[in-house]
Amino acid sequence: MNLLTNEELRDIMRACVGNEQTAELEGEIFDRTFSDLAFDSLAVLEVAARLQETYRIPVPDEAVERMKTPRDVVDYINQQLAAAA
């Protein structure tokens, strides 16, 4: 399985938020917190659920709680993919 890219995560994030919030996802977002990007905890859980489905790896609630930025998500998913390889 390929590693998760920033653009793939951005696409998943767009699919998990309303249209009015997609503008928040342009530019350099990967070190901004989810709250700065107008993502509430349910939106972050939706992102995690889509990643679990797409990459077939577990993303437990404890891991989601530690994910404060999109970069945290990319790093976590890619670490899990590398460990599973």
C-alpha positions as CSV (number, residue, x, y, z in Angstrom):
1,M,0.0,0.0,0.0
2,N,1.2,3.5,-0.8
3,L,1.8,6.0,1.9
4,L,-0.7,8.7,2.7
5,T,0.2,11.9,1.0
6,N,-0.7,15.4,2.1
7,E,-3.0,15.9,-1.0
8,E,-4.8,12.6,-0.3
9,L,-5.5,13.7,3.3
10,R,-6.6,17.1,2.1
11,D,-9.1,15.4,-0.2
12,I,-10.4,13.2,2.6
13,M,-10.7,16.3,4.9
14,R,-12.7,18.1,2.2
15,A,-15.1,15.2,2.0
16,C,-15.6,15.3,5.8
17,V,-16.5,19.0,6.2
18,G,-19.3,21.2,4.8
19,N,-18.8,23.2,1.7
20,E,-18.5,26.5,3.6
21,Q,-15.3,25.1,5.3
22,T,-13.5,23.8,2.3
23,A,-11.8,27.2,1.8
24,E,-10.0,26.7,5.1
25,L,-8.2,23.7,3.5
26,E,-6.3,25.7,0.9
27,G,-2.6,26.6,1.3
28,E,-0.3,25.5,4.1
29,I,-2.6,23.6,6.5
30,F,-0.5,20.7,7.7
31,D,0.9,22.4,10.8
32,R,-2.3,24.2,11.8
33,T,-4.5,22.7,14.4
34,F,-7.8,21.1,13.5
35,S,-9.6,23.7,15.6
36,D,-7.9,26.5,13.6
37,L,-9.2,24.8,10.4
38,A,-12.8,24.8,11.9
39,F,-12.8,21.0,12.4
40,D,-14.7,19.8,15.4
41,S,-14.0,16.5,17.1
42,L,-16.7,14.7,15.0
43,A,-15.1,15.9,11.8
44,V,-11.7,14.5,12.9
45,L,-13.4,11.2,13.8
46,E,-14.9,11.1,10.4
47,V,-11.5,11.6,8.8
48,A,-10.1,8.8,11.0
49,A,-13.0,6.5,10.0
50,R,-12.3,7.2,6.3
51,L,-8.6,6.5,6.7
52,Q,-9.4,3.2,8.5
53,E,-11.6,2.2,5.7
54,T,-9.3,3.3,2.9
55,Y,-6.0,2.0,4.3
56,R,-7.4,-1.0,6.3
57,I,-5.5,-0.1,9.5
58,P,-6.9,0.6,12.9
59,V,-7.0,4.2,14.2
60,P,-8.0,3.9,17.8
61,D,-9.7,6.8,19.7
62,E,-6.6,7.3,21.7
63,A,-4.6,8.0,18.5
64,V,-7.3,10.3,17.2
65,E,-7.1,12.3,20.5
66,R,-3.3,12.8,20.0
67,M,-3.8,14.0,16.4
68,K,-3.9,17.8,16.7
69,T,-2.8,18.7,13.1
70,P,-3.1,17.2,9.7
71,R,0.6,16.5,9.8
72,D,0.0,14.3,12.9
73,V,-2.5,12.3,10.9
74,V,-0.2,11.8,8.0
75,D,2.7,10.8,10.3
76,Y,0.5,8.3,12.3
77,I,-1.0,6.7,9.2
78,N,2.3,6.3,7.5
79,Q,4.0,4.9,10.6
80,Q,1.2,2.3,10.8
81,L,1.5,1.5,7.1
82,A,5.2,1.1,7.4
83,A,4.9,-1.2,10.5
84,A,2.3,-3.4,8.6
85,A,4.6,-3.8,5.5
